[in-house]
Amino acid sequence: MPRALITGIGGFAGRYLADYLCTQSIECAGIAPSPIGHGFPPLSRSVRVHQADVRDRGAIRNILADEEPDYVFHLAAITHVAVSVAHPELAFDVNAAGTFNLLDGLRHARPAARVLVVSSGILYGSLDSAETGFTEESSVHATSPYATSKVVAEQLVRSFVEDFGLQVMIARPFNHTGPGQTTDFACPNFARSIAAAMAEGRPASLLTGALEPQRDLTDVRDVVRAYFLLAHNGIPGRIYNVCSGNSISMAQVIRTLAQLAQIPVSTHTDPSKLRSREVMRLAGDCSRLRRELGWAPEYSLSTTLQDLLSYWVEQLRSGDQPI
């Protein structure tokens, strides 16, 4: 049976990826910096979890030697832009140095493994009015410590592919969401507040940042399916956008959630949620992923938002809320 190792297995996409790999008859293990608590989807009992930090080069090398994975998915990262701005040294230590530690460990312990390093579509910056979607050949314009740390991580991948022959692909996922994502992110934050208002039989009032920015939103279940296809059949050293190819404003996301909930929703700007360097319009072109690997999104945005809202309705009803 093939074996896979996921760094950041306790995170949002990491859990979904582990769940998906188990359905594909792949033996799965993961790395997390601390004990994994409650979350959705729950990890199967068959998944082995090593408690280690990607900043610990020796620990990573030992885990690779012990697990002998055929596939490695590198998801461990500081993913929130605001956190990277507040703690840029942490973002670079985890996102850049952590990637080096993994690749160097693979070079010594598992050089034949198929590896996917997850970067981000935010590297492209903001689309101008004439552009329809960034391709993998588009210029990179990092606008935060998070984005810059991912640029460095990608350069490390290229070096280890060209200099040491590792089989590493790069995924640039754009924004993705779904049940289980924490309320640090906009869509689940909106959905939870609206679900709470539904439960109390009142209109919803949301404190938000800027609602004009447009994002390319994909369901996390489609994203992890793309990750597996890339690890299995992607071309080493190549970058692949993982996205829907469409953009939608946060204002429209709220309107859709309001329609699904069938309650009035008002919004009020919270100055603390505004960013000094906001990407106003971000959308990708996933033609390469479609053409080379036959991937296409299976979940519509409306279905994703309905599932997200239903998740929070159930969480609030049961009192079983994730941290």
C-alpha positions as CSV (number, residue, x, y, z in Angstrom):
1,M,0.0,0.0,0.0
2,P,1.4,3.5,-0.9
3,R,2.4,5.7,2.0
4,A,1.9,9.4,2.4
5,L,3.2,12.0,4.9
6,I,1.4,15.3,5.4
7,T,3.0,18.2,7.2
8,G,0.4,20.5,8.8
9,I,-2.0,17.5,9.1
10,G,-3.9,19.2,11.9
11,G,-4.8,22.2,9.8
12,F,-7.9,22.9,7.7
13,A,-6.7,21.5,4.4
14,G,-4.5,18.9,6.1
15,R,-7.4,17.1,7.7
16,Y,-9.4,17.0,4.4
17,L,-6.3,15.7,2.6
18,A,-5.8,12.9,5.1
19,D,-9.5,12.0,4.8
20,Y,-9.2,11.9,1.0
21,L,-6.0,9.9,0.9
22,C,-7.6,7.3,3.2
23,T,-10.4,6.9,0.6
24,Q,-7.8,6.2,-2.0
25,S,-6.3,3.3,-0.1
26,I,-3.2,5.2,0.9
27,E,-1.6,4.7,4.3
28,C,-1.4,8.1,5.9
29,A,0.8,9.8,8.5
30,G,1.3,13.4,9.4
31,I,3.3,16.0,11.3
32,A,1.9,18.6,13.6
33,P,3.7,20.9,16.0
34,S,1.3,20.2,18.9
35,P,-1.3,17.6,19.9
36,I,-4.2,17.6,17.4
37,G,-7.5,18.4,19.1
38,H,-11.1,18.6,17.9
39,G,-11.7,19.5,14.3
40,F,-13.5,18.7,11.1
41,P,-13.2,16.3,9.5
42,P,-11.9,14.2,12.3
43,L,-8.7,12.2,11.6
44,S,-9.1,8.5,11.2
45,R,-7.6,6.4,14.0
46,S,-5.4,4.7,11.3
47,V,-3.5,8.0,10.7
48,R,-0.3,8.2,12.6
49,V,0.6,11.7,13.8
50,H,4.2,12.7,14.8
51,Q,4.4,15.7,17.0
52,A,7.2,17.8,15.6
53,D,7.9,21.3,14.3
54,V,9.0,21.8,10.7
55,R,11.7,24.2,12.0
56,D,13.4,21.1,13.7
57,R,15.5,19.8,10.8
58,G,16.7,16.7,12.7
59,A,13.2,15.7,13.8
60,I,11.9,16.0,10.2
61,R,14.7,13.9,8.8
62,N,14.1,11.2,11.4
63,I,10.4,11.1,10.6
64,L,11.1,10.8,6.9
65,A,13.4,7.9,7.6
66,D,10.9,6.1,9.8
67,E,7.9,6.6,7.6
68,E,9.5,6.1,4.2
69,P,6.7,7.9,2.4
70,D,6.0,7.5,-1.3
71,Y,4.2,10.9,-1.3
72,V,4.9,14.0,0.8
73,F,2.5,16.9,1.0
74,H,3.9,20.0,2.6
75,L,1.0,22.0,4.0
76,A,2.6,23.2,7.2
77,A,2.7,27.0,7.1
78,I,1.8,30.3,8.8
79,T,-1.2,31.0,6.5
80,H,-2.8,34.1,7.8
81,V,-1.6,37.4,6.3
82,A,-2.3,39.3,9.5
83,V,-0.2,36.9,11.5
84,S,2.6,37.3,9.1
85,V,2.5,41.1,9.4
86,A,2.5,40.9,13.2
87,H,5.2,38.2,13.3
88,P,7.2,38.3,10.1
89,E,10.1,36.3,11.6
90,L,7.7,33.5,12.5
91,A,6.3,33.4,8.9
92,F,9.8,33.2,7.4
93,D,11.0,30.6,10.0
94,V,8.0,28.3,9.3
95,N,7.3,28.9,5.7
96,A,10.8,29.3,4.2
97,A,13.2,27.6,6.7
98,G,10.6,24.9,7.3
99,T,10.4,24.1,3.6
100,F,14.2,23.9,3.4
101,N,14.3,21.5,6.3
102,L,11.8,19.2,4.6
103,L,13.5,19.3,1.2
104,D,16.9,18.7,2.8
105,G,15.5,15.8,4.8
106,L,14.1,14.3,1.7
107,R,17.4,14.7,-0.1
108,H,19.0,12.5,2.5
109,A,16.2,10.2,3.6
110,R,13.7,9.8,0.8
111,P,15.0,11.3,-2.5
112,A,12.6,9.3,-4.7
113,A,9.4,10.5,-3.0
114,R,6.9,12.4,-5.0
115,V,6.4,15.7,-3.2
116,L,3.9,18.6,-3.4
117,V,4.8,21.9,-1.8
118,V,1.8,24.1,-1.3
119,S,2.4,27.8,-2.0
120,S,-0.3,30.4,-2.6
121,G,-2.1,32.3,-5.4
122,I,-1.7,35.5,-3.4
123,L,1.9,35.7,-4.7
124,Y,0.5,37.3,-7.9
125,G,-0.8,40.4,-6.2
126,S,-3.9,42.1,-7.7
127,L,-5.4,41.8,-11.2
128,D,-5.9,44.9,-13.2
129,S,-9.2,45.6,-15.0
130,A,-8.0,44.1,-18.3
131,E,-6.9,40.7,-16.9
132,T,-9.2,37.7,-16.5
133,G,-7.0,35.5,-14.3
134,F,-3.4,34.9,-13.5
135,T,-1.6,32.1,-15.2
136,E,1.5,30.3,-13.9
137,E,3.6,32.5,-16.1
138,S,2.3,35.8,-14.6
139,S,4.6,38.0,-12.7
140,V,4.8,37.7,-8.9
141,H,4.1,40.7,-6.7
142,A,4.3,39.7,-3.1
143,T,2.3,42.1,-0.9
144,S,2.9,40.7,2.6
145,P,5.5,38.8,4.6
146,Y,3.4,35.7,4.1
147,A,3.5,36.0,0.3
148,T,7.2,36.8,0.3
149,S,8.0,33.8,2.5
150,K,6.2,31.6,-0.1
151,V,8.2,33.1,-2.9
152,V,11.4,32.0,-1.1
153,A,9.9,28.6,-0.5
154,E,9.2,28.2,-4.2
155,Q,12.8,29.2,-5.1
156,L,14.0,26.5,-2.7
157,V,11.9,23.9,-4.5
158,R,13.4,24.9,-7.9
159,S,16.9,24.5,-6.4
160,F,16.3,21.1,-5.0
161,V,14.7,19.9,-8.2
162,E,17.5,21.2,-10.4
163,D,20.4,20.6,-8.1
164,F,19.5,17.4,-6.4
165,G,16.9,15.8,-8.7
166,L,14.0,15.7,-6.2
167,Q,10.5,15.2,-7.6
168,V,8.7,18.2,-6.3
169,M,5.7,20.0,-7.7
170,I,4.4,23.4,-6.6
171,A,0.7,24.1,-6.0
172,R,-0.5,27.7,-5.9
173,P,-4.0,27.4,-4.4
174,F,-6.2,30.5,-4.3
175,N,-8.7,31.1,-1.5
176,H,-10.5,28.0,-0.5
177,T,-13.1,27.3,2.2
178,G,-15.5,24.7,3.5
179,P,-16.9,23.2,6.8
180,G,-14.3,23.1,9.5
181,Q,-12.3,26.2,8.5
182,T,-11.7,28.5,11.5
183,T,-13.4,31.8,11.9
184,D,-10.1,33.6,11.5
185,F,-11.0,33.5,7.8
186,A,-13.8,35.6,6.2
187,C,-16.3,33.0,4.9
188,P,-16.6,30.9,8.1
189,N,-16.7,34.0,10.1
190,F,-19.6,35.3,8.1
191,A,-21.3,31.9,8.2
192,R,-21.0,31.5,11.9
193,S,-22.5,34.9,12.7
194,I,-25.4,34.3,10.3
195,A,-26.0,30.8,11.8
196,A,-26.1,32.4,15.3
197,A,-28.7,34.9,14.1
198,M,-30.7,32.1,12.6
199,A,-30.7,30.2,15.8
200,E,-31.9,33.3,17.7
201,G,-34.5,34.2,15.2
202,R,-33.1,37.7,14.5
203,P,-31.4,39.6,11.7
204,A,-27.6,39.2,11.4
205,S,-25.2,42.1,11.9
206,L,-21.6,41.5,10.7
207,L,-18.4,43.4,11.6
208,T,-16.3,43.1,8.5
209,G,-13.2,44.4,6.8
210,A,-13.3,45.8,3.3
211,L,-16.1,44.0,1.2
212,E,-15.0,45.2,-2.2
213,P,-12.0,42.8,-2.6
214,Q,-12.7,39.9,-5.0
215,R,-11.4,36.5,-4.5
216,D,-11.2,33.2,-6.4
217,L,-13.0,30.8,-4.1
218,T,-12.7,27.0,-4.3
219,D,-14.1,24.2,-2.1
220,V,-11.4,22.6,0.0
221,R,-12.7,19.2,-1.1
222,D,-11.8,20.0,-4.7
223,V,-8.5,21.5,-3.6
224,V,-7.2,18.4,-1.8
225,R,-8.3,16.2,-4.8
226,A,-6.1,18.5,-6.9
227,Y,-3.2,18.0,-4.5
228,F,-3.3,14.3,-4.8
229,L,-3.4,14.4,-8.6
230,L,-0.4,16.8,-8.6
231,A,1.6,14.6,-6.3
232,H,0.8,11.5,-8.4
233,N,1.1,12.9,-11.9
234,G,2.5,16.4,-11.8
235,I,5.7,17.4,-13.5
236,P,8.6,18.1,-11.1
237,G,9.6,21.8,-10.8
238,R,6.3,22.9,-12.4
239,I,3.8,25.3,-10.8
240,Y,0.1,24.6,-10.9
241,N,-2.7,27.0,-10.1
242,V,-5.5,25.4,-8.0
243,C,-8.5,27.6,-8.4
244,S,-12.0,28.0,-9.9
245,G,-11.1,30.6,-12.5
246,N,-13.8,33.0,-11.2
247,S,-13.7,35.8,-8.7
248,I,-16.4,37.0,-6.3
249,S,-16.5,40.0,-3.9
250,M,-16.9,39.4,-0.2
251,A,-20.1,41.5,-0.4
252,Q,-21.5,38.9,-2.8
253,V,-20.5,36.1,-0.5
254,I,-22.5,37.7,2.3
255,R,-25.5,38.2,0.0
256,T,-25.4,34.6,-1.0
257,L,-25.2,33.4,2.6
258,A,-28.1,35.7,3.5
259,Q,-30.2,34.2,0.7
260,L,-29.4,30.7,1.8
261,A,-30.2,31.6,5.4
262,Q,-33.3,33.6,4.4
263,I,-32.7,36.3,7.0
264,P,-31.7,40.0,6.7
265,V,-28.0,40.7,7.1
266,S,-26.4,44.1,7.7
267,T,-22.7,44.9,7.6
268,H,-20.5,47.4,9.6
269,T,-16.9,48.1,8.9
270,D,-14.4,47.2,11.7
271,P,-11.3,49.4,11.2
272,S,-9.1,46.7,12.8
273,K,-10.0,44.3,10.0
274,L,-8.7,46.7,7.2
275,R,-5.4,46.0,5.6
276,S,-2.9,48.6,4.6
277,R,-2.0,46.8,1.4
278,E,-5.2,45.0,0.3
279,V,-5.3,42.9,-2.9
280,M,-8.4,44.2,-4.5
281,R,-9.0,41.5,-7.2
282,L,-7.5,38.1,-7.3
283,A,-8.4,35.3,-9.7
284,G,-6.5,32.4,-11.3
285,D,-6.4,30.4,-14.5
286,C,-6.4,26.7,-13.9
287,S,-6.1,25.6,-17.5
288,R,-2.8,23.8,-16.9
289,L,-4.3,21.7,-14.1
290,R,-7.3,20.9,-16.2
291,R,-5.3,20.1,-19.4
292,E,-2.5,18.0,-17.9
293,L,-4.4,16.2,-15.1
294,G,-8.0,16.4,-16.0
295,W,-9.0,18.2,-12.8
296,A,-12.1,20.4,-12.6
297,P,-14.1,21.7,-9.6
298,E,-17.0,19.5,-8.5
299,Y,-18.5,21.8,-5.9
300,S,-20.3,25.1,-6.9
301,L,-19.7,28.1,-4.7
302,S,-23.4,28.0,-3.7
303,T,-23.0,24.4,-2.5
304,T,-19.8,25.2,-0.6
305,L,-21.4,28.1,1.2
306,Q,-24.6,26.1,1.9
307,D,-22.4,23.3,3.4
308,L,-20.5,25.9,5.4
309,L,-23.6,27.5,6.8
310,S,-25.2,24.1,7.6
311,Y,-22.0,23.1,9.4
312,W,-22.2,26.2,11.7
313,V,-25.9,25.7,12.3
314,E,-25.1,22.2,13.5
315,Q,-22.1,23.3,15.6
316,L,-24.1,25.9,17.4
317,R,-27.1,23.6,17.9
318,S,-24.9,20.9,19.4
319,G,-22.6,23.2,21.3
320,D,-19.7,21.3,19.9
321,Q,-17.8,24.3,18.5
322,P,-14.1,24.0,17.4
323,I,-11.6,26.4,18.9
